[in-house]
């Protein structure tokens, strides 16, 4: 095949218009549907080819279920309904709506 040295490879890559850039980051989160893919301690390389950016990410990968409601949502429901945080979170999960969760807990 080809036997290219480092400098020859760099020259060829440059001629093709390919550029790379390291991107500093502490964590990468990919949100999809009901889960999140979390990449800790990422090593991110941005590659630009023909005007399009692509990213290569290497790191410690884990998955977690995505929280549908924020902690502020849970606090709001709990305070408005006079309920505990656990009850507010459960009502939010059951109803899927802040107003409906408050109404459910007030009944």
N, C-alpha and C positions, 0 to 999 in steps of 0.2 A: 504494500500500500504506500502511504506517504511516510517519509522519514524527515519530519520537520523539527528544527530546534526551537527553543523558546522565542528567540527574536524573529525567526521566520514566521512562527505562528502568530505573534503579535502583529507583524506587518500584514499578514493575510487577513486577520480579523479586522484590522483598521481599514483595509481596502474594501472589505465587505460592508463597512459602515456599522459594525457591531460595537457598542460601548457597554461597559459594565460599571456599576457603582455599588459600593457597600452601604447599606442602610442601617444605622444604629437603632436598636429597639430593645426594650426590656421584655416585651411580650407581644404575641400576635394572637388575635381572637378572630375566628371565622364563624359567623353566625349563620345557621341554616335550619329552617324549620323549627323543630323543638329542641335542637341540641347546639352546642358550641364546641368547636375544636380549639383547644388552647395550646399554644406553642410557647413554652418558657425558654429563656436563654437562647433566643433565635439568632441565627447567623443568616442575614438576608442579603441577597445579591439581586440588584435590579439590572436586567439585561435589555438593552434597546436594540431591536433589529427591525430595519425597514420602517422606522417611525412608530413601532409598537413596543410598549413596555411589557415585560414579563418579569415575574419574581420567583426566585428560588429560595425556599425557606427550609433551614435545617435547625432542629432543636428538640427539646423534650416535649413530646406530644401527649396530651390527655384529652378526654372528652367529658363533657358535663351536660346535664339537661339545662336548657335555657329557661331562666325565670321569666314568666309571662308578665308578672307585675313587680314593680320596684318596691323597695323598702318604704319609700314615701307613700306609695299607694296603700300599702298595708297599714301604715300609721294613720293615714287619713280615714280609712274605713274603721279602724279601731276607735279613733277619737270621736267620729261622727255617730257611731253606733253604740258607744259606751261598752265596747267589748275588748277582750284580750287580743294581743297580737296574733297568737296562735289561732283563735277563733276567726279573726279577720282574714288571715291568710287562707284558712280552710274555706271560708265563704267565697273569697275571690276565686279560688281554684274551682269551686263547685259551680259558681254562676258565670264566671268569665267576664264580669262587668263590675265596675266600682259601685255605681248606683244600686244595682241589683243586690250586691253583697251587703250594702248598708241596710237596704230594706229587709233583706232576709234576717239580718241580725237584730233588727228592731222589732220583729214579730214575736 
